Amino acid sequence: MDFIQDRELYQRSNQEPMEEAADDTSWLEVGFATDPGKSGKPNQDYYGIVETVYTLGQQSQAETPILVGVVADGISSSSSSDVAGQIVVETIRRVLVENPSIPIKPRLDAAIRRANKEVFQATQEVPEYAGTGATIVAAAFAADQLYV
């Protein structure tokens, strides 16, 4: 289970045809880039790719690979809104990899809720973070299902 945080193309090495790879994500190619827009403000995007699995029960040996892309964009005029995006993406990564026995949809929902709580907590504890937040977009690919 890896977390990738850079601007280069992430590509798994196994290039099986889609119909033969229904139970894994090895055939996927994922790329990402950000744009600061025309405002002239610093880019406050933070993004990552999370590889995790879904395991049916504690004793099961069967695992379904899951690939999740997450983008968080800091919102506020505060110089610390980029921190909010980082908190969001890193919290989602942590929650997704810690709970492999929970199906991906409720796990992703829980991860987003947890990220919201952690950003709010940070704004309460660090005065410089007051008024900051982040938007989020996430997509999870598991077997032949896409969750956005």
BELVENZI-V757869 format. One line per field, one symbol per residue. psi: psi as a letter, one per 20 degrees, with the letter a starting at -180 (. if undefined). A space follows every 10 residues. Layout:
psi->???
This chain:
psi->oqppnrjqpp pqholqqghi khjrjhiqpp qqqrpiajhi qqpkqprrpp parppnrhiq ippoqppppp ppoppriqij hhhggggggh ggggggiimi ipqhghgggh gggggghhgg ghhhhohiip jraqrqpqpp oodkqpp.
